[in-house]
Structures are given as structure tokens and as C-alpha cells.
């Protein structure tokens, strides 16, 4: 659901209006952006290409998949006025600890100031973790090198 939470935050930021998370999830599932595990009925992670098509077709945002996204590319997208759903390790909410891995969770990167990136983390466990800022080098330790940009 982190991808849906990021989409909802992006819609609210760009247009001031957004459907509920359940309405967004239902729409994304109709496009094949989420599938269910046959054994557990659990929803699997976001599939970028159908998600981006859903966003383009249904919502007033332009979206693009970035299967390979370097940190400089991410910064360039931000500089161009885009926001980025970036794949990071979920423990980015505790950046004082070493990154145990890269990717697997989505945050909405909203901008940068110099060498600091600003992002919203839908699974942030404190106010500072929900609306976070990190040095680019620290963010890079958690970053999975992929995502989707929105404008």
C-alpha cells in the first residue's frame, strides 16, 4: 500500500484532491498494478508499468517508470519539478542505523535543497520519519535505484 499512499500524497500535493486509498487501490488493481498471492490472498508489491498507465489514464498526472534510476538522475528529476516515488529499504525511517538493504518500500521524494532530499514516508513511525529530510549520501544507502516520477 505504500505506492497507493504515495500516489494519494502526490494527488493531494498537485491538485488538492484525491480519492480514498481503497478507491486508488481498486483502480490500480484493475490495471494490473497489484496482484494477489494465490496462496495467501496477500497483495504483492507494486508493478510499475501498469501503475504508471493507470495514473496516466485516470488521474491528472503525467507518470514515467524509471527501471534504472541513479541518484544524479533522481536529483535531476526533482530539479525539473517532478516528484519521485523512489524504492528504498523500509528502514530508511531509522537512518541513524546502517542500511540493511536497498529497495522494497516506496517513499515520495518531493524535492531537494542542495545535497539534502525531502520525502514523505507512508510508514514513518514518528513525525520526523513521515516528513523526512536526509543528506543525499544517506538516502543513497537505502535507495534501490528504481521508481516512478510524477508531475
ZIMOLIN-V158997 format. One record per residue. N is the residue number from 1. RES is the residue in one letter. NEAR is the number of other ideal C-beta (glycine too) atoms within 12 Angstrom. Layout:
n->{N N}
res->{RES RES}
near->{NEAR NEAR}
//
This chain:
n->{1 2 3 4 5 6 7 8 9 10 11 12 13 14 15 16 17 18 19 20 21 22 23 24 25 26 27 28 29 30 31 32 33 34 35 36 37 38 39 40 41 42 43 44 45 46 47 48 49 50 51 52 53 54 55 56 57 58 59 60 61 62 63 64 65 66 67 68 69 70 71 72 73 74 75 76 77 78 79 80 81 82 83 84 85 86 87 88 89 90 91 92 93 94 95 96 97 98 99 100 101 102 103 104 105 106 107 108 109 110 111 112 113 114 115 116 117 118 119 120 121 122 123 124 125 126 127 128 129 130 131 132 133 134 135 136 137 138 139 140 141 142 143 144 145 146 147 148 149 150 151}
res->{X X X X X X X X X X X X X X X X X X X X X X X X X X X X X X X X X X X X X X X X X X X X X X X X X X X X X X X X X X X X X X X X X X X X X X X X X X X X X X X X X X X X X X X X X X X X X X X X X X X X X X X X X X X X X X X X X X X X X X X X X X X X X X X X X X X X X X X X X X X X X X X X X X X X X X X}
near->{25 35 41 35 30 43 42 34 33 39 29 23 24 24 17 10 14 26 20 17 22 16 19 33 26 18 28 39 24 18 26 19 35 28 19 14 11 8 7 8 9 12 21 19 25 37 23 34 21 25 40 31 23 34 38 21 18 24 30 17 32 22 37 27 27 29 17 15 32 19 32 16 25 37 28 17 31 32 19 18 17 32 39 43 45 50 37 46 30 28 26 44 29 24 31 14 15 14 26 17 18 25 26 25 35 41 46 42 45 32 24 29 15 13 17 20 37 28 44 36 39 30 27 26 15 13 11 18 23 21 20 33 26 33 19 26 15 26 35 28 26 38 39 32 24 30 42 42 34 41 22}
//
